Amino acid sequence: MTAAAPSTAERTVATSHGSAVVLLDEVPRPAFLLALTHGAAGGVAAPDLLATRGAALAAGGAVARVVQPYRVRGARAPGSASRQDAAWIEVIATLWRAVDAIPLIQGGRSNGARLACRTAPQVGARAVIALAFPLHPPGHPERSRRDELRAAGAAVLAVSGSRDPFGTPGSADAGQVVVLDGDGHGLSKNPAAVAAAVSAWLRERVMKPA
C-alpha cells in the first residue's frame, strides 16, 4: 500500500506541568494515531523514532512526535515520574480528540519507552512500541525495570540492540521482542531494521481485525 504524503503541523499543547511541542503528521482517514516521544535528554529526530514514524505513516497512521514539557524548558532529565506521566496523559487527551479518537498506539525510546508503558492503561492505548527500553541502569541488572514493561496492559513490541548496556528485554517481558545484532542503546546502526520490525508488527498485531 502506498501511503499519502503526510502534512506535518507543529503545535503547542499546554499541560499542568508546562507546554509540550507536538509535530503531527496527518494523513487522510488515518487508521490509528501513533504518539511517540524521546529519551531523557534526546529529541524527536532520533534515528529509531524517525524509522518508526516512517513505518507508521506507510501503514496509514497519523504520527505525533511529542517533545515533553521538561525538554521544552531545556531540562535534560524528566524529574518526577508522576509529573512526567501526568503531563503526557494531558497531551494524549488533547491529541486524541484532535484525530477523532481513532485507535491509539504510543511509544518512545529509552525513558520515553518507560513513559509509554507506564501510561498505556490510563490513556487506553491499544499497543505500545518500546524502543531501547532501559531494562536496568548500566552495570546494575539487580535494579530491574521489568515491571514497568510488563504493566503496559496492551500489546508491546520491544526493539533493542544486542549491545545495549541498559539490557535487553526477554520473551516474557513483551508480546514481541526484536533484538538487532550489534546495535547499541541508540538503535542508530540500522534504522531500516527498526522500520522493518515496526512494519511487520503493525501488520500482524495491530492492523488485523480483532
N, C-alpha and C positions, 0 to 999 in steps of 0.2 A: 504494500500500500504506500502511496506517495502522499505525505502529509502536506497540507497547505503551509505556505510560508507564514511564520508567526509574526504577529505585530507586538513589539515589545514596548511596554509603558513603564515608566518609573513613577512610583507613588510613595507617599509617606503615610504611615499608619500610626496614629497616636495610641499609646498604651499607658497604663498607670505607672509604668517604670521607664518612661521615655518613649521617643519616637523610633520606629523601625523604618527602614527603607526597603521597598519591595520592587524587584524587577520582574514584571509579569509578562510572560509570553502567552499571548492569547491566540487561539485558533478557532475557526468556525465550528460550532457544535462540538465542543470538547467532550471526550469520553470520560475524562476524570481530571482532577486537579492534583498535581504533584507540588507540594511545598517543600523546598529544600533549604538547608542552612549550612553555615560554615563551621569550621573548627574554632577552638578557643581564641586564637589570635589571628585567624585567617580571614579570607574573603570568599565571595561567591563566584570568583573566577578560577577557583582551584580546578585542575585538570579533571579530577574524578567527578566533580559536580557538573562541569560542562559536558562531560561524556554522558552522564545520567540525564541531564537536561535534553540532550540531543535524542537519546533513546526514547524518552517520554514523548517528545514532540512528534517523532516518527510514528509512535503508536497512537497518535491522535489526542494526546493530553495537553492541557494547559499547564504551564510551569511557572511557579512563583519562587524566585530565589530571594531569600529574606536575609537582610543584614540586621542583626538583632540590636536592640537599643544600646547595649553596653559598647558595641563596636562603633555605632554611630557617634557615641560620646567620645570615642578614641581610646577606651579601655582595652587592654589586651587579655583580661581574664573576666569570665562571666559573673563572678561573685556568687551570691546565694543561688542555689539551685531552685529554691521555691520562687524567688523573684523572676529568675530566667523563665521558668515554666509558666508563671502567671502571665508574663508579657507575651510569650509565644501563643498561649491559648487565646488571648485577646486578638492577636494578629490573625490567627486562623479563623476566628469568628467573623472578622471583617472580610477576609478574602473569600471565604466560602459563600457568604451572602452575595458577593460580587459576581460569582460564577454559577449562580442558581443551584447551589448545594448538590452538585454532581458528586460522584464518589470521590472521597479524599484519600490520597496516599501522601505520606510525609516521610522525610528522610533528611540525612545530613551526613557530614563526615566528622569523625572523631568526637569531640564534645557535642557537636550537632547531632550525631547519631544517638548519643545518650539522651539528649533532649527529646528527639523524635520518639524514642522508645518510651521514655517516662510519661510523655503527654498523650500518647496514642489513645489510651482508653478514654481520657477526658474529652478529647475532640472528636471521637468517633471515627478515627482513621480506619480505613479498610485494610491497609497494609503499610509496612514500613521498609524503607531501604536504608540499611545501616552500613555506611562506607567507613572502613578503617575503625570499626568500633574499638575503643581502647579498653580491652578486657581487664587490664590492670596497669598500674604505673610501671615503667620500665624497671626491671630487676626485682619487682615485688609481686610475684604471682599470688601470694597469700592474700593480697588486698584486691580480691576479685570484685568486678562489677557485673558479674554474670547475671545476677538477679534483675538488674535493670533491663538487660537484653531480653530475658525470658518473660518479663512482665508487660511486654507491649500489648498483649491481648489481641494480636492480629497477625496475619501472615508476615513474616520477616525474611527479607533477603539480606544476608551479611556478606559483604565483599571485603576481603582483607588481603594483604600481601604476606607471603611466606616469611619475609624477613622483618616483619613489624615488631619492634621492641615492646610494643604495648600488648602483644599477644594476639592470638588468632582464635576466634570462636570455634567451637566444635559442633558436630552434627546435632547434639542435644540442646544447643543454645538457640537455634533459629530454624525456621522451616526449611531454608535452603542456605547453605554456606558455600561460597566460592572463594578459593584461595589462589591468588595469582602468583605463580612461581617467580621468585627473585625480586618481587616488588616489596617496597617498604611501607612505612606509615603514610607517606604522601600519595600512594597509588598513582604516581606520575609516570612510571616507566612505560606503561602500555594502556593509555586511556581507551583505545579501541576495544581491549579486552573487558574493561569495565562496562562500556556501552553494550557489548555483546551479552554480557551476563544479565544486565538490566533488561535488555530487549527480550531475551528468552524468558525471563521470569515474568515480565509483564504479559507476554503472550500466553504463557502456560498457567499462571496463577491468578492473574488479575482480570485479564480481558475475556476469559472463558465465562460463559453464562453460569450463574450459581446453580 
